[in-house]
Amino acid sequence: MDKQQIIRNVAILLQEIPTSMEIVKDDSKSNQRFHYLAKYMVEKAIEKDALITSEDGKGIAILFRTNSKDKNFWKDLITDLKLAWNVTGIKKGLKAMKVQEYVKAQRPKEGDYLYCWFWGILTDARGSDDAKTAYDMKNQFFVIAKDLQLPIYAETRNRRISLAYQRYGFEMFNEWNHPSGDKMYFLRYSPPAKD
């Protein structure tokens, strides 16, 4: 699958995620804003060798190897300003930064870990017994985690998705009352030792 198709698919998926729906400025250019955000995310994932796609291209994830000292990952002023201009607007951008402070504080203070920044599956590949896209992608995550012997951290504001993570072997280690009124669920997967 080519990069442009991946970006288009991510832009579609972002329009289903509460957090991206909140941060993307709602105006006549919202489709372009979602596309800009998707392009930013996919390019960052490619740069950091963090992009994972299912065989059919209908599942896309971004799984970063990072740590609390990785300042370039979390803070790049020029990029943040471009995102504010092209995606969020200043007011929504500042609001998102406040929420991100709490979210980031839930992750390890020491050592490397894997962070699932994004994981989405196109509608026509969800729940299909034939495709098993989510299951196959989860297996890819677990192979990476076991190989690197690093835990995976993720969060979601969708209870159904948090339960799916837990069915896959993640543990929920925190619940938070998000400023939107939603609950946010924080999850972690600890890989087994290498054989």
C-alpha positions in Angstrom: 0.0 0.0 0.0 1.4 3.4 -0.9 1.9 6.3 1.6 -0.9 8.5 0.2 -3.5 5.7 0.7 -2.3 5.1 4.2 -2.6 8.9 4.9 -6.2 8.9 3.4 -7.1 5.9 5.6 -5.7 7.5 8.7 -7.6 10.7 7.9 -10.8 8.7 7.7 -10.1 6.9 11.0 -9.2 10.1 12.8 -12.7 11.3 12.2 -14.0 8.6 14.6 -11.7 9.3 17.5 -13.0 11.6 20.2 -9.6 13.2 20.9 -8.9 14.1 17.3 -12.5 15.3 16.8 -12.0 17.7 19.7 -8.7 19.1 18.6 -9.3 19.5 14.9 -10.7 22.9 14.2 -14.3 22.6 13.1 -14.7 24.8 10.1 -15.1 24.6 6.3 -11.6 23.2 6.0 -12.0 20.4 8.5 -11.4 17.6 5.9 -8.1 19.3 4.9 -7.2 19.6 8.6 -7.8 15.9 9.2 -5.7 15.1 6.1 -2.9 17.4 7.4 -2.9 15.7 10.8 -2.9 12.2 9.2 0.0 13.2 6.9 1.9 14.5 10.0 1.3 11.3 11.9 2.2 8.9 9.1 5.4 10.9 8.2 6.5 10.9 11.8 5.8 7.2 12.1 7.8 6.4 8.9 10.7 8.6 10.2 10.7 6.7 13.5 10.2 3.3 11.9 6.9 3.0 13.9 4.3 2.5 11.2 2.5 -0.9 11.2 -0.1 -1.9 8.6 -2.1 -5.0 8.2 -1.6 -7.2 5.2 -4.8 -5.8 3.6 -3.9 -2.2 4.5 -7.2 -1.8 6.4 -5.5 -1.7 9.8 -2.9 1.0 10.6 -1.0 1.5 13.8 1.8 3.7 15.0 3.9 2.1 17.7 6.8 4.2 18.9 9.8 3.1 20.9 10.3 6.0 23.3 11.1 7.1 26.8 10.5 10.1 29.1 13.8 11.7 28.0 12.8 11.7 24.3 12.3 15.4 24.1 12.3 15.6 20.3 9.4 13.2 20.1 7.2 15.2 22.5 8.3 18.7 21.8 9.1 20.3 18.5 8.1 23.9 18.6 8.0 24.5 14.8 5.9 21.4 14.2 3.6 22.3 17.1 3.1 25.8 15.6 2.3 24.2 12.1 -0.2 21.9 13.7 -1.8 24.8 15.6 -2.1 26.8 12.3 -3.2 23.9 10.1 -5.2 21.6 12.4 -6.2 22.8 15.9 -6.2 26.6 16.0 -4.5 28.2 19.1 -7.3 27.7 21.6 -7.9 24.0 20.9 -4.1 23.5 20.7 -3.5 24.9 24.2 -6.4 22.9 25.6 -4.9 19.7 24.0 -1.5 20.5 25.5 -3.0 20.6 29.0 -4.6 17.2 28.6 -1.4 15.8 27.1 0.5 16.8 30.3 -1.7 14.4 32.4 -1.7 11.7 29.7 2.1 11.7 29.4 2.5 11.6 33.2 0.9 8.1 33.2 3.8 6.6 31.2 7.1 5.4 32.7 9.5 7.9 34.1 12.5 5.6 33.5 13.6 3.3 30.7 12.3 2.7 27.2 8.8 1.5 26.3 6.5 1.2 23.3 3.7 3.7 22.9 0.7 2.9 20.8 0.0 6.4 19.5 -2.6 5.3 17.0 -4.4 2.1 16.1 -7.4 2.1 13.7 -9.2 -0.4 11.5 -11.4 0.7 8.6 -15.1 -0.1 9.1 -15.3 -2.9 6.5 -12.5 -4.9 8.3 -14.0 -4.7 11.8 -15.6 -7.7 13.3 -15.0 -9.8 10.2 -14.0 -13.4 11.0 -12.3 -13.7 7.7 -10.0 -10.6 8.1 -9.1 -10.8 11.8 -7.3 -7.6 11.1 -7.2 -6.4 14.8 -6.1 -9.8 16.0 -3.3 -10.1 13.5 -2.1 -6.5 14.3 -2.1 -7.3 18.0 0.1 -10.2 17.3 2.6 -8.0 15.4 2.6 -5.6 18.5 3.3 -8.5 20.8 6.1 -9.9 18.7 7.8 -6.5 18.7 7.3 -6.1 22.5 8.6 -9.6 23.2 11.6 -9.2 20.9 12.6 -5.8 22.4 11.4 -6.9 25.9 9.5 -3.6 26.3 6.0 -2.9 27.7 3.4 -1.3 25.5 1.4 1.7 26.8 -1.9 2.9 25.3 -4.9 5.0 26.2 -8.4 5.3 24.9 -11.6 7.2 25.7 -13.8 4.4 24.3 -14.8 1.8 26.9 -15.5 -0.8 24.2 -11.9 -0.4 22.9 -10.5 -0.6 26.4 -12.3 -3.9 26.9 -10.9 -5.1 23.5 -7.3 -4.2 24.7 -8.0 -6.1 27.9 -9.2 -9.2 26.0 -5.9 -9.1 24.2 -3.9 -9.2 27.4 -3.4 -5.5 28.3 -4.1 -4.5 31.9 -6.0 -1.3 32.8 -3.9 0.6 35.3 -5.7 3.9 35.5 -9.0 5.5 34.8 -9.3 9.3 34.5 -12.2 11.7 34.2 -11.2 13.5 31.0 -12.2 17.2 30.8 -14.7 16.3 28.1 -16.7 14.3 30.6 -15.6 11.0 29.1 -13.5 8.4 31.0 -10.0 7.8 29.7 -8.6 4.3 30.2 -4.9 3.8 30.5 -3.6 0.3 29.5 -0.3 -1.6 29.6 0.9 -4.8 28.1 4.0 -6.5 29.7 5.6 -9.1 27.3 6.7 -12.5 28.4 10.4 -13.2 28.7 12.2 -14.4 25.6 12.4 -18.2 25.2 
